[in-house]
Amino acid sequence: MSVIVRYILRELGVTFLLGFVALTLLLLIVGVVREALENDLPLIYVPYLIPPVFASMSPISLPVTLLLAVTVFFSRMSGNNEVIALKALGIPPKIFLMPVFVIAFFFSILGVGINELAITYGRQGIEMLLHSAAEDILMQKLRDKHRIETKNNLVTLIVQGVDGQGRLLYPTIMLKKEAATIEASSAQIKIDVNENILKATFFDIRVTGAIKYAGGERTVEIPLSDFFPMRRVNSPSDMGLYQISKERKITTGQVEEQRRIIAAHRTFGACMGSIDAWATPLVEDAKKKIRKLQTHQVKLSVEPPRRWATGFCCFFFVWLGAPLAIWMRKSDFFASFFACFVPILILFYPLLAFGLIQAKNGALPPMCVWTANVAIGLIGFWFLRQIHRY
């Protein structure tokens, strides 16, 4: 048995490493090119994109590559009648499948960690890089296109050119909120990384719009989030698991605080004999805050099981792929791989999305995010019974 186990692990390991390197490299190139083109990132910053993009793409490549390695090996093994030979020797499939399932289990734990890394380092790393390069990106756009605008189109800056010292020549900025247009002889852009704000100072200005005046200078502050994607601070999907634990305690305390405010206000109203105190604006505002906080609590409670469920898809992909590849008895591993991947596409991901949406809405308990894994597990169990029976 030790010879068989070493043979299985060696063949799976080689196929997995080759597939993981190839797929990750492909996804890495696509991800780096996409981020660079979408944000007009100068070439000097592109190498710094590689580590965070690699961390972001690894959760995608890990389960797919593991499924590919399993289907490639067991398709060839079954197609060459090696499984029949082992069964003839009195070795049932569960004996040589067990090491594969154990490895898939440990890969699933690794997958949970990689999902965590993709959020805490991947997304945040890309965001930090874009913000640190924000000044160069915006200046490059102004040199090439002579125009930048915010995502909500509330602010538009047009220049005639940029000199060698980075000073904007004859800029015009249109502020839709103020219904004003500022024209200047020159301007200077500075980025405040700590506050994530772009500060544009205009000199020798002329303002037209609701209020008209000329002369002097003016500084316009624009959040960097209006130009670049920014991590949602209070979004559970953008938090690490350790941050979620802290956030749940903070949110619970905030809910209790609002409930105490309501209780104190109503108690005071009852003592004063005022029934109207039960429905004052302060009480209604506290109720709205409680509902908002409770919605946030639900999303916080859904995120940890979602991370574990998506991490353990490695195990359930192997649980389905290995017996299905043996059952098909075809050496053509492409047919086996797509036969495994089709139910995953049409069943696993829709069920995962459905469970996640329903759980975040509070319609179903948080553990329903495991529904997709359970469905794949049941299908895999049926194929396991088939290969043991026949």
C-alpha positions in Angstrom: 0.0 0.0 0.0 2.9 2.4 0.7 4.0 1.9 -2.9 0.6 2.7 -4.2 0.2 5.8 -2.0 3.6 7.2 -3.0 2.7 6.6 -6.6 -0.6 8.4 -6.3 0.9 11.3 -4.4 3.9 11.7 -6.8 1.7 11.8 -9.9 -0.9 14.1 -8.4 1.9 16.4 -7.1 3.5 16.8 -10.4 0.3 17.5 -12.3 -0.9 19.9 -9.6 2.3 21.9 -9.6 2.4 22.2 -13.3 -1.3 23.1 -13.5 -1.1 25.6 -10.6 1.9 27.4 -12.1 0.4 27.6 -15.6 -3.1 28.7 -14.4 -1.8 31.2 -11.8 0.6 32.7 -14.3 -2.2 33.1 -16.8 -4.5 34.7 -14.2 -1.7 36.8 -12.9 -1.0 38.3 -16.4 -4.7 39.0 -17.0 -5.1 40.5 -13.5 -2.0 42.8 -13.8 -2.9 43.9 -17.3 -6.5 44.6 -16.3 -5.6 46.7 -13.2 -2.9 48.6 -15.1 -5.1 49.4 -18.0 -8.2 50.3 -16.0 -6.3 52.7 -13.8 -3.7 54.0 -16.3 -0.9 52.8 -14.0 2.5 53.9 -15.2 4.9 51.1 -16.2 7.2 51.8 -13.3 4.5 50.6 -10.8 3.4 47.5 -12.7 6.0 45.1 -11.0 4.5 46.2 -7.6 1.1 44.9 -8.7 2.4 41.3 -9.0 2.3 40.2 -5.3 -1.2 41.6 -4.4 -2.7 40.4 -7.7 -1.1 36.9 -7.2 -2.7 36.8 -3.7 -6.1 37.8 -5.2 -6.0 35.2 -8.0 -4.8 32.2 -5.9 -8.2 31.4 -4.4 -9.5 30.9 -8.0 -6.6 28.8 -9.3 -6.2 26.6 -6.2 -9.5 24.6 -6.3 -9.6 24.5 -10.1 -6.0 23.2 -10.4 -6.7 20.6 -7.7 -9.7 19.3 -9.6 -7.8 19.2 -12.8 -4.9 17.2 -11.2 -7.3 14.7 -9.7 -9.3 14.2 -12.9 -6.2 13.9 -15.0 -4.6 11.2 -12.8 -7.7 9.1 -12.1 -9.0 9.3 -15.7 -5.7 7.9 -16.9 -5.6 5.4 -14.0 -9.2 4.2 -14.8 -8.7 4.3 -18.6 -5.6 2.0 -18.3 -7.6 -0.5 -16.1 -5.3 0.2 -13.1 -8.4 0.5 -10.9 -9.7 -2.9 -12.0 -6.3 -4.4 -11.3 -6.2 -2.9 -7.8 -9.7 -4.2 -7.1 -8.7 -7.6 -8.4 -5.9 -7.6 -5.8 -8.5 -7.0 -3.1 -7.8 -3.2 -2.7 -11.1 -1.3 -2.8 -11.2 2.3 -4.2 -11.6 3.8 -0.8 -8.2 2.7 0.2 -6.3 4.6 -2.5 -8.8 7.5 -2.5 -8.3 8.1 1.2 -4.9 9.8 0.9 -6.3 12.1 -1.9 -9.2 13.1 0.4 -6.8 13.8 3.3 -4.6 16.0 1.0 -7.7 17.8 -0.2 -8.8 18.4 3.4 -5.4 20.1 4.2 -5.6 22.0 0.9 -9.0 23.3 2.0 -7.6 24.6 5.3 -4.9 26.3 3.2 -7.6 27.6 0.9 -9.2 29.4 3.9 -5.9 31.0 4.7 -5.4 32.0 1.0 -8.9 33.5 0.9 -8.0 35.6 4.0 -4.7 36.6 2.4 -6.5 37.6 -0.8 -8.6 40.1 1.2 -6.2 41.4 3.8 -3.2 41.6 1.4 -4.5 41.3 -2.2 -7.3 43.8 -2.3 -5.9 46.2 0.2 -2.4 45.9 -1.4 -3.8 46.9 -4.8 -5.7 49.8 -3.2 -2.7 51.0 -1.3 -0.6 50.9 -4.5 -3.1 52.9 -6.5 -3.3 55.5 -3.8 0.4 55.8 -3.5 0.7 56.2 -7.2 -2.4 58.4 -7.5 -0.4 61.6 -8.2 1.6 60.0 -11.0 -1.5 58.3 -12.5 -3.5 61.5 -12.6 -0.6 63.6 -13.9 -0.1 61.0 -16.7 -3.8 61.3 -17.6 -3.5 65.0 -17.8 -0.4 64.9 -20.0 -2.0 62.4 -22.4 -5.7 63.2 -22.4 -5.6 66.7 -20.9 -8.7 65.8 -18.8 -9.6 63.8 -15.7 -13.0 63.4 -14.1 -14.5 61.7 -11.0 -16.5 58.5 -11.3 -19.7 60.3 -10.4 -18.9 63.1 -13.0 -19.3 65.8 -10.3 -15.9 67.2 -10.9 -14.1 67.6 -14.2 -10.6 69.0 -14.6 -9.3 70.1 -18.1 -5.8 71.5 -18.7 -4.0 72.8 -21.8 -0.8 71.2 -20.7 1.6 70.2 -17.9 5.1 71.7 -17.6 8.2 69.9 -16.5 7.7 70.7 -12.9 4.2 69.2 -12.8 2.4 72.5 -12.8 -0.9 72.5 -14.7 -1.2 75.2 -17.4 -4.4 77.1 -17.9 -6.6 74.6 -16.0 -10.4 74.7 -15.9 -12.3 72.8 -13.2 -16.1 72.3 -13.3 -17.9 71.7 -10.0 -21.4 70.5 -10.6 -22.4 70.6 -6.9 -21.5 74.3 -6.6 -22.7 75.0 -10.2 -19.4 76.8 -10.6 -16.5 76.8 -13.1 -13.0 77.9 -12.1 -10.5 79.0 -14.6 -6.9 79.7 -13.7 -3.5 80.6 -15.1 -1.9 77.6 -13.3 -2.5 75.0 -10.7 -0.7 72.5 -8.5 -1.9 69.0 -7.5 -0.9 67.4 -4.2 -2.0 64.0 -2.8 -2.6 63.6 1.0 -2.2 59.8 1.4 -3.1 59.9 5.1 -6.5 61.5 4.4 -6.9 60.0 0.9 -7.6 63.4 -0.6 -6.5 65.2 -3.7 -5.8 68.9 -3.1 -5.7 71.1 -6.2 -4.6 74.7 -5.7 -5.5 77.1 -8.5 -3.7 80.5 -8.9 -5.0 83.7 -10.5 -8.5 82.3 -10.7 -11.7 83.5 -12.4 -14.9 81.9 -11.1 -18.2 81.8 -13.1 -21.5 80.4 -12.1 -23.9 81.2 -9.2 -21.2 83.5 -7.8 -18.7 85.3 -10.0 -15.4 86.8 -8.9 -11.8 87.0 -10.1 -8.3 87.0 -8.5 -6.6 85.2 -5.8 -6.3 81.4 -5.4 -8.4 78.6 -4.3 -7.9 75.0 -3.1 -10.3 72.3 -4.1 -10.3 69.0 -2.2 -11.5 65.8 -3.9 -11.6 62.3 -2.2 -9.3 59.8 -3.9 -12.2 57.3 -3.8 -13.9 59.5 -6.5 -11.1 58.5 -8.9 -10.0 55.0 -7.7 -11.7 52.0 -6.2 -11.5 52.1 -2.4 -12.0 49.4 0.2 -15.3 49.7 2.0 -14.3 50.2 5.6 -17.4 48.7 7.2 -18.0 46.0 4.6 -17.5 42.5 6.1 -16.4 41.1 2.8 -13.4 43.5 2.9 -12.4 42.6 6.5 -10.1 39.9 7.8 -11.6 37.3 10.2 -9.9 38.9 13.2 -11.4 42.3 12.2 -14.8 40.7 11.9 -14.6 39.4 15.4 -13.8 42.8 16.8 -16.4 44.5 14.6 -19.1 42.1 15.9 -18.3 43.1 19.5 -18.4 46.8 18.6 -21.7 46.5 16.7 -23.3 44.6 19.6 -22.2 47.3 22.0 -23.7 50.0 19.7 -27.0 48.1 19.5 -27.2 47.9 23.3 -26.4 51.6 23.5 -29.3 52.6 21.2 -31.6 50.3 23.2 -30.6 52.0 26.4 -31.3 55.4 24.8 -34.8 54.3 23.8 -35.4 52.8 27.3 -34.2 55.9 29.1 -36.3 58.2 26.9 -39.4 56.2 27.3 -38.9 55.8 31.0 -38.5 59.6 31.4 -41.7 60.1 29.3 -43.7 57.6 31.4 -42.5 59.3 34.6 -43.6 62.6 33.2 -46.9 61.2 32.0 -46.2 61.9 28.4 -47.3 59.2 26.0 -45.9 61.1 23.0 -42.4 60.4 24.3 -42.7 56.9 23.0 -42.6 58.1 19.4 -40.3 61.1 19.4 -37.8 61.8 16.6 -35.0 60.7 19.0 -36.6 57.3 19.5 -37.4 56.8 15.9 -33.8 57.7 15.0 -32.5 55.1 17.5 -34.8 52.5 16.0 -33.4 53.2 12.5 -29.9 52.9 13.8 -30.7 49.6 15.5 -32.2 48.2 12.3 -29.1 49.3 10.3 -26.7 47.8 13.0 -28.7 44.5 13.0 -28.4 44.2 9.2 -24.6 44.8 9.6 -24.6 42.1 12.4 -26.2 39.6 10.0 -23.6 40.3 7.3 -20.8 39.9 9.9 -22.2 36.6 11.0 -22.4 35.3 7.4 -18.8 36.1 6.4 -16.8 33.6 8.5 -18.9 30.5 7.4 -18.6 31.9 3.8 -14.8 32.0 4.0 -14.7 28.4 5.3 -17.2 27.2 2.8 -15.3 28.7 -0.2 -12.1 27.4 1.2 -13.4 23.9 1.6 -14.6 23.8 -2.0 -11.2 22.2 -2.6 -12.2 19.1 -0.7 -15.6 18.8 -2.2 -14.3 19.3 -5.8 -11.9 16.4 -5.2 -14.7 14.4 -3.5 -16.7 14.7 -6.7 -13.9 14.7 -9.3 -12.0 11.6 -8.2 -14.9 9.0 -8.2 -16.5 10.6 -11.3 -13.2 10.2 -13.2 -12.9 6.6 -12.1 -16.6 5.9 -12.9 -16.3 7.3 -16.5 -13.3 5.0 -17.3 -12.0 7.3 -20.0 -8.4 8.1 -20.5 -9.4 11.4 -22.1 -9.0 13.6 -19.0 -10.6 16.6 -20.8 -13.9 14.8 -20.9 -13.7 13.8 -17.2 -12.6 17.4 -16.2 -15.5 19.0 -18.0 -17.9 16.3 -16.7 -16.9 17.4 -13.2 -16.8 21.1 -14.0 -20.3 21.3 -15.5 -22.2 20.4 -12.3 -19.9 22.7 -10.4 -20.8 25.6 -12.8 -24.5 24.9 -13.0 -25.0 23.8 -9.4 -22.2 24.8 -7.0 -21.7 28.5 -7.8 -25.5 29.3 -8.2 -26.3 27.6 -4.9 -23.4 29.4 -3.2 -24.6 32.7 -4.5 -28.2 31.9 -3.6 -27.3 30.9 -0.1 -25.0 33.9 0.4 -27.7 36.4 -0.7 -30.4 34.8 1.4 -28.2 34.6 4.4 -27.2 38.3 4.1 -30.8 39.2 3.8 -31.6 37.3 7.0 -34.0 34.9 5.2 -31.8 31.9 6.0 -29.3 31.1 8.7 -25.6 31.8 7.9 -24.7 28.2 7.7 -26.8 27.9 4.5 -23.7 29.0 2.6 -22.5 25.4 2.9 -25.5 24.3 0.8 -23.4 24.2 -2.4 -20.7 22.1 -0.8 -23.3 19.7 0.6 -25.0 19.3 -2.8 -21.6 18.5 -4.5 -20.8 16.2 -1.6 -24.0 14.2 -2.1 -23.4 13.8 -5.8 -19.8 12.7 -5.1 -21.1 10.2 -2.5 -23.4 8.6 -5.1 -20.4 8.2 -7.5 -18.3 6.7 -4.6 -21.0 4.1 -4.1 -21.1 3.3 -7.8 -17.3 2.7 -8.1 -17.3 0.5 -5.0 -20.3 -1.5 -6.2 -19.1 -2.1 -9.7 
